[in-house]
């Protein structure tokens, strides 16, 4: 299982707010979650998505396309992948590991 840190940046919007685009991305992610392909977590600066790498690439392409479907001509998407193969770890497992050191 891999974890992806993704930021989709719509370029050429009418104003500085992009929350409507982010909301649509979250709706699409929820569809994939309901299919059992991923889990995800929205943060103030990005979205974290976990799942099989093959599914994650499919999801990233789908969410990258959404602003284009709203009429934009440019979208920049930043991706960072954490693909650890020696053990199965989920997003919350990584947080728990750090919290153990804080006690």
C-alpha positions in Angstrom: 0.0 0.0 0.0 1.2 3.4 -0.9 0.4 6.9 0.4 0.3 9.9 -2.0 0.4 13.5 -1.1 -1.3 15.4 -3.9 -2.0 19.0 -4.6 -4.2 20.0 -7.6 -3.7 23.6 -8.5 -6.3 25.1 -10.9 -4.8 28.0 -12.9 -6.8 30.8 -14.4 -9.7 30.8 -12.0 -11.9 33.9 -11.7 -10.5 34.7 -8.2 -8.0 33.5 -5.7 -10.3 31.0 -4.0 -10.1 27.4 -5.3 -12.3 25.8 -2.6 -15.1 24.9 -5.1 -12.5 22.9 -7.1 -11.2 21.2 -4.0 -14.7 20.3 -3.0 -15.3 18.6 -6.3 -12.1 16.7 -5.9 -13.1 15.5 -2.5 -16.5 14.3 -3.9 -14.6 12.3 -6.5 -12.3 10.8 -3.9 -15.3 9.8 -1.8 -16.6 7.8 -4.8 -13.3 5.9 -5.0 -13.4 5.4 -1.3 -17.0 3.9 -1.5 -15.7 1.5 -4.2 -13.1 0.4 -1.6 -10.1 1.5 -3.7 -8.7 4.2 -1.5 -8.8 6.1 1.8 -8.1 9.8 1.9 -7.6 12.7 4.2 -8.1 16.4 3.4 -5.7 18.8 5.1 -5.5 22.6 4.8 -2.7 22.4 2.3 -3.1 19.1 0.4 -4.9 15.7 0.2 -3.4 12.4 1.4 -4.6 9.3 -0.4 -3.7 5.7 0.4 -4.2 2.6 -1.7 -2.6 0.3 -4.2 -0.2 2.3 -6.4 -2.2 1.3 -9.6 -5.4 2.6 -8.1 -3.7 5.8 -6.9 -2.4 6.7 -10.4 -6.0 6.2 -11.7 -7.4 8.5 -9.0 -4.7 11.1 -9.5 -5.5 11.3 -13.2 -9.2 11.5 -12.5 -8.9 14.4 -10.0 -6.3 16.2 -12.2 -8.9 16.2 -15.0 -11.7 17.7 -12.9 -10.7 21.4 -13.2 -10.4 21.0 -17.0 -14.0 19.7 -17.0 -15.0 23.1 -15.5 -13.5 25.0 -18.4 -10.0 25.8 -17.2 -7.1 25.6 -19.6 -4.3 24.9 -17.2 -3.9 22.6 -14.1 -0.8 22.0 -12.1 -0.7 18.9 -10.0 2.1 18.1 -7.5 2.5 14.5 -6.4 4.7 12.9 -3.7 4.6 9.1 -3.3 5.5 7.1 -0.2 5.6 3.5 -1.3 7.0 1.2 1.4 7.0 -2.5 0.5 8.6 -4.1 3.5 5.5 -3.8 5.7 1.9 -2.7 5.3 1.3 0.7 6.9 -1.6 3.1 6.7 -1.6 6.9 7.2 -2.7 6.6 10.8 0.0 4.0 11.5 2.6 6.5 10.6 1.0 9.1 12.9 0.9 6.6 15.7 4.5 5.8 15.3 5.5 9.4 15.8 3.2 9.8 18.7 4.9 7.0 20.6 8.1 9.1 20.5 6.3 12.1 22.0 5.3 10.4 25.3 
